[in-house]
Amino acid sequence: MRMEEIRNMLTAAVMVGAVAGVIGAVPLLDLCNVCCLWIIAGGFAASYIYGRGKTIEPADGAIIGVLFGLVYGIVVTVMGLLVTTSLKMLTAGAGGLFSEQIDFFGVQIGEPLRTLMLAFFNILLGMVFGAFGGALATTTTKEDVRKPRLRK
């Protein structure tokens, strides 16, 4: 792969990943993310933007989707943390933000560990479903190579 192609892949993935990450962090819009639909659509959009006007292979679409998912996972985690922290400060004041303990399968974990686990799952799900969406987009960008039929 040439450096220009890699740069174009990264550009498409970062553009769509940042927008989808911000949308995914908004509390009411996040409810619309049924079965990771935003993530699949984001991988699809990133791959489609990269493949405009040319035929790309499903593997390249999946790579773009994985890059999108990585960006999406990071952005949605950071923005989600900012939104959650802002809402906690507005509703309960700033005291004791990170002293809250959460029961996770019988184990008490703190807020920082919960945030790291959330980041891991956001990135993992983003990469898996983004790759699916990216590969799916390649089916729409392929040119029809069938020969036209001659009428008799």
C-alpha positions in Angstrom: 0.0 0.0 0.0 1.2 3.5 -0.8 1.5 6.2 1.8 -1.2 8.3 0.1 -3.7 5.4 0.3 -2.9 5.0 4.0 -3.3 8.7 4.6 -6.7 8.7 2.8 -7.8 5.7 4.8 -6.8 7.4 8.1 -8.5 10.7 7.0 -11.8 9.0 6.3 -11.7 6.9 9.5 -10.8 9.9 11.7 -13.4 12.2 10.2 -16.3 9.7 10.6 -15.0 8.3 13.8 -14.9 11.7 15.5 -18.4 12.6 14.4 -19.8 9.2 15.4 -18.0 9.3 18.7 -19.5 12.6 19.6 -22.9 11.4 18.5 -22.5 8.2 20.5 -21.6 10.1 23.7 -24.8 12.2 23.7 -27.1 10.5 26.1 -30.4 10.6 24.1 -28.8 9.9 20.8 -26.9 6.9 22.3 -30.3 5.2 22.9 -30.7 5.0 19.1 -27.6 2.8 18.9 -29.5 -0.5 18.6 -27.3 -3.5 18.2 -24.3 -1.2 17.4 -26.1 0.3 14.4 -24.2 3.6 14.7 -20.9 1.8 14.6 -21.8 -0.3 11.6 -23.1 2.8 9.8 -19.9 4.6 10.7 -17.6 1.9 9.4 -19.8 1.8 6.3 -19.6 5.6 5.9 -15.8 5.7 6.4 -15.2 3.0 3.8 -17.7 4.6 1.4 -16.0 7.9 1.7 -12.6 6.3 1.0 -13.9 4.3 -1.9 -15.7 7.0 -3.8 -15.0 6.6 -7.5 -12.9 3.5 -7.2 -13.3 -0.2 -6.4 -12.0 -1.3 -3.1 -11.6 -4.8 -1.8 -13.5 -6.1 1.3 -10.2 -6.4 3.2 -9.5 -2.7 2.6 -13.0 -1.8 3.7 -12.5 -3.9 6.9 -9.2 -2.2 7.6 -10.9 1.2 7.3 -13.7 0.0 9.5 -11.2 -1.1 12.2 -9.4 2.3 12.0 -12.8 3.9 12.3 -13.7 1.7 15.3 -10.4 2.6 17.1 -11.1 6.3 16.7 -14.8 5.9 17.6 -13.9 4.0 20.8 -11.5 6.6 22.0 -13.7 9.5 21.2 -16.9 8.0 22.6 -15.1 7.1 25.8 -13.5 10.5 26.3 -16.7 12.4 25.4 -18.8 10.0 27.5 -16.5 10.6 30.5 -16.8 14.4 30.0 -20.6 14.2 29.7 -20.9 11.9 32.8 -18.6 14.1 34.9 -20.5 17.2 33.8 -23.8 15.7 34.7 -22.5 14.5 38.1 -21.2 17.9 38.9 -24.4 19.6 37.9 -26.6 17.2 39.9 -24.6 16.3 43.0 -21.7 18.8 43.2 -18.1 18.1 42.6 -17.5 16.3 45.9 -16.6 12.6 45.7 -16.7 12.1 42.0 -14.2 9.2 41.9 -15.0 7.8 45.3 -18.1 5.9 44.1 -17.8 2.1 44.1 -19.6 0.0 41.6 -20.5 -3.6 42.0 -19.2 -5.5 38.9 -20.0 -9.3 39.1 -19.6 -9.2 42.9 -16.4 -7.2 42.8 -16.3 -3.6 44.0 -14.5 -1.5 41.5 -13.8 2.2 41.4 -14.7 4.8 38.8 -11.2 4.9 37.1 -11.1 1.1 36.6 -14.7 1.2 35.3 -13.7 3.9 32.8 -10.7 1.8 31.6 -13.0 -1.3 31.1 -15.5 0.9 29.3 -12.8 2.2 27.0 -11.6 -1.3 26.2 -15.1 -2.5 25.3 -15.9 0.6 23.3 -12.7 0.2 21.3 -13.3 -3.6 20.9 -16.9 -3.3 19.8 -16.0 -0.3 17.6 -13.3 -2.3 15.8 -15.4 -5.4 15.3 -18.6 -3.8 14.1 -16.7 -1.1 12.2 -14.9 -3.7 10.3 -18.2 -5.3 9.4 -19.6 -2.0 8.2 -16.5 -1.2 6.2 -16.5 -4.6 4.5 -20.3 -4.2 3.8 -19.6 -0.9 2.1 -17.4 -2.5 -0.5 -20.4 -4.3 -1.9 -21.9 -0.9 -2.9 -18.7 0.5 -4.4 -17.9 -2.4 -6.7 -18.5 -1.7 -10.4 -20.8 -4.0 -12.3 -18.4 -6.0 -14.5 -21.1 -8.0 -16.3 -21.2 -7.7 -20.0 -24.3 -6.2 -21.5 -26.6 -8.7 -23.3 -27.1 -8.2 -27.0 -30.7 -8.3 -28.0 -31.6 -10.5 -30.9 
